[in-house]
């Protein structure tokens, strides 16, 4: 689901780019401002909070989008049940 609202109990945690709630998987695209200054610190904290509640996060940068086959493979691998 695009622009998914992550809510645990009654607590809002984040609005994320894409999510597969049944698999507790989030995919986030991070533009160039996400790797600068305080933004990266804020993002890391947000992802830590999401992961602490059982969500997994796949982070994508612009360079990743140059190889969509690899992006799809990463998402598919993350959606596979653990063996």
C-alpha positions as CSV (number, residue, x, y, z in Angstrom):
1,X,0.0,0.0,0.0
2,X,1.5,3.4,-0.9
3,X,1.7,6.1,1.8
4,X,0.8,3.6,4.5
5,X,0.0,4.8,8.1
6,X,1.9,2.6,10.6
7,X,-0.2,2.4,13.8
8,X,0.6,0.1,16.7
9,X,-2.2,-0.2,19.1
10,X,-3.4,3.4,19.2
11,X,0.0,4.9,18.6
12,X,0.9,6.4,15.2
13,X,4.5,5.5,14.3
14,X,5.0,6.8,10.8
15,X,3.7,7.4,7.3
16,X,5.8,5.2,4.9
17,X,6.2,5.1,1.2
18,X,5.1,1.5,0.6
19,X,4.0,-1.3,3.0
20,X,3.0,-4.9,3.0
21,X,1.2,-4.9,6.4
22,X,0.6,-8.7,6.4
23,X,4.3,-9.2,6.0
24,X,5.2,-6.2,8.2
25,X,7.5,-5.0,5.5
26,X,8.1,-1.3,4.7
27,X,9.9,0.0,1.6
28,X,11.2,3.6,1.8
29,X,12.7,5.7,-1.0
30,X,15.3,8.1,0.4
31,X,16.1,11.1,-1.8
32,X,19.4,13.0,-1.4
33,X,18.2,15.1,1.5
34,X,17.8,11.8,3.6
35,X,21.6,11.3,3.7
36,X,22.5,14.8,4.8
37,X,22.7,16.5,8.2
38,X,20.1,15.7,10.8
39,X,17.8,14.0,8.4
40,X,19.7,10.8,8.4
41,X,19.7,10.8,12.2
42,X,16.0,11.3,12.3
43,X,15.4,8.6,9.7
44,X,17.6,6.1,11.6
45,X,15.6,6.7,14.8
46,X,12.3,6.3,13.0
47,X,13.4,3.0,11.4
48,X,14.7,1.8,14.8
49,X,11.3,2.5,16.3
50,X,9.5,0.7,13.4
51,X,11.9,-2.3,13.7
52,X,11.4,-2.4,17.5
53,X,7.7,-3.1,16.9
54,X,8.4,-5.9,14.4
55,X,8.5,-4.1,11.1
56,X,11.3,-4.7,8.6
57,X,12.5,-1.8,6.4
58,X,14.0,-1.9,2.9
59,X,15.7,1.4,2.2
60,X,16.2,2.5,-1.4
61,X,18.3,5.3,-2.8
62,X,18.2,6.9,-6.2
63,X,21.1,4.7,-7.4
64,X,19.1,1.6,-6.5
65,X,16.3,2.7,-8.9
66,X,18.6,2.4,-11.8
67,X,18.3,-1.4,-11.5
68,X,14.6,-2.2,-10.9
69,X,15.2,-5.9,-11.3
70,X,17.5,-5.8,-8.3
71,X,14.9,-3.7,-6.4
72,X,12.2,-6.2,-7.1
73,X,14.5,-9.0,-6.1
74,X,15.2,-7.3,-2.8
75,X,11.5,-6.8,-2.1
76,X,10.7,-10.4,-3.1
77,X,13.4,-11.8,-0.9
78,X,12.1,-9.7,2.1
79,X,8.6,-11.0,1.5
80,X,9.7,-14.7,1.5
81,X,8.9,-16.4,4.8
82,X,12.0,-17.2,6.9
83,X,13.2,-20.7,6.5
